[in-house]
Amino acid sequence: MSYWFTDPLIKGLIPLATASAVKGAASTFMVPRIFMGANALGEATGVLPGGADVIARVCARKRGFIVTDEIAVRFAPRIAAAFQKRGFTTEVWDKAQPEPPIDTVKQCAEAMTKFEPDLIIALGGGSVMDTAKAAWILYERPDITDLAGVSFLVELGLRKKALLAAIPTTSGTGSECTAISVVSDTAARRKVPIVNGELLPDFAILVPSLVMGMPPKLTAGTGLDVLAHAMDCVMSPASNDFTDAFGIKATQLAFQYLPKAYHNGTDPEARLRMHIAASMAGIAFFNGGVGLTHALGHSLGKAFAVHHGVAVGVFIPYSFQFYRPLTDKYLVLADALGIREKTDEKNFAGLIEKVRTLIKEVGVSTDLKGLGIPKDEFEKNMDKLVQYAVEDPSHFQSPRPMTPQQCEAIFRYAYEGKDIDF
């Protein structure tokens, strides 16, 4: 299977597009229409129109296809009922899988094609939304046979058949606010990111009750995903004033509310704020990029079945240490988090310590060894870890590109929990 992100032309275009002169000439900032709060869906009457009301006005045929999984399907009757009240006929497809295999995506697209919706509703976490987006491509464009070849340069022509609404049931990926879908090439044990502006959901509906009571382990993983999106985006050369505002605020919210949500899963304010933080971080990184947290985390996560949020979150300190010789933009994050020492060196040290303290507080190791990865398996997979990290499109947005040798060293340092000193 060939991948769009290994094309030399693409690899050259992405860093060029982040140059200051190019960004100054033309930049975009894309967001879906967002509804948030207890009545964001519009289940109660006598108040302002909710998401279902607004969506009903633009869907003429009113056929809603709900993509979900075996966990989030418990919310499907509630979502279906809200749309049925607005005249929709609905169908539920609940076979989405974690890190969706391309074969599963094709099965979803086949079911979509049989139902012929004019609204696709992604109800679930990141993997559900990834499945819905990728299947949407195949539904609208049955002539596309290779999802791995769909890049940001491909004109898809979506929305001739259906619109997309995303209703997250976890507070982490921010996929409800991005035009990114990550699927899996199971044969190669490799994640395949599909990045195309047309994949941005038309509507994002943030209902905090859907994440109430999320277990602590999942809260930690998804919360660290928020933190990696937000913090790494601020450091990205593709960032701008808009993305900085979202990334910095999402970082502040994560530090304030992730521990509360972790320790008390039914804290309504913590759940709402983390739900909002996830979407803000998603908006930031989709418009401004992420770097090595995700290049390294994607590779590690797929090789050792580490939860995505944990895999990217654990690399925040190591990525920032690697960036530091080339950028001091970490200072805006340190300042936003109340770290105001007399020297840049002390500010940086304080920021790294604050991140590690948060990671530990939510029960996650700050080194790879502590994630339970056996040393012999780590060594056996090193060549693939390095290859996949260096080839990952997130690497192309890093403020400091890494060589394969540096990549291997970062993995080894992270395994032992050593500070990056090169």
C-alpha positions, 0 to 999 in steps of 0.5 A: 500500500502506498501512502500520500505522506511518503510522497516527496512532493508532499513532504516538501510542500508541508514545511513550505506552507508553514513559512511566515511569508506564505502564511502572511500571504494567505491563511485559513481558519476553519471550524464547524458550527458548534453547539455546546451545553446541557441542551446543545442537542435541543432535547428540551423545548421552549429554549433556543434552537439546538443542534438537531433543530438547525440541522433539520432545516438544511437536510431535505430528505431527513435520513440520518445514519448514526455511526457508533460503536459497542460502547457509545451505542447506549446513547444512540436511542437518545440521539435518534429520538432527538432527530426523529422528533424533527422528522428524521428516519434514522439507522444505527450502525454500531460496528466501529472499531478502535483505531479503525481498520480500513476493512471496517471503514469499507463495511460502514460505507457499504451500510451507508450506501444502502441507507442513502442518508443525507446526514451522517451522525458520528456518535462516539470517541475519536475512532468512531469519528475517524470511521464516519469521516473515512466511510463518508469519503467512500459513500460520496466517492465510490470511485476512490479505492485507496484511502491511503492516497487521499491527501489534502491536495485531493478535491473530494467533492463531498456534501453532494449526498450528505452532511456530517454532524459529530457528537463526541462521547469522550473529551480528547481527540477533538475530531469533531472539529478537525478534518482529519481521519486516522485509519489503520493499515492492519497488515503493516501495523501502521496508522494512516492519517487522512487529511483533507479540508472537506472532512471537517464536520458541518456541526459539532454538538458537545453534550457534557452528560455524554461523558459523565462518569467516564472511567479514570483511565479513559479520562486520563488518556483522552485528557492527555490527548487534549494537552498534547494537541494544545501545547504542541500546536503552540510550538508548531511553525504552522501556528498563528494568532488564532490557533495560539489563542485556542491552544493556550486556553485549552492548555489552561483548561486541561491543567485546571480541570483534568485532575478534577475530572480524573478524581471525580468523574461526575463533576459536571463543571470539570466534564463540561470544561474538558469537553470544551477544551478537547474541541478547542485543542482540536480546532487549534491543531487542525488549523495550526498543526502538531509536531513530534508528540504525534509523530512519535506517539502514533508510531509507539501507539500502533506498535505496542497498543498504547492508548493514543492519548497516553502515547502522545502525552508522554512525549510532551516533555521530550518533544519540548526538550528537543525543540528548545534549541531552536525556539523559545515559544514555550515561554508563552505557555509557561506564562499562561500557566503562572510560571514566571521565573527569572531566567528562561532556563528556569521557566522551561524547567518549571514548565516540564516539571508541571507537565510531568506532575500532571501526567503522574497525577492522572496515573500515567508513567512519564517514561516508556518503560513504565507503560509496560513495554518490554525492553526486548520488544522495544528493541526488536521494533526500533527500526519500524518505530523510527521509520514510522515516526520520521515519515509521519506527517506530524513530523513535517510540522515540527519546529525542529526536524529530526534525523532518524538517528535523533529519532532513535535517541529520543525513543531510547531517552524516553524509554528510560525517562532521561532528559533530552540533551542534544 
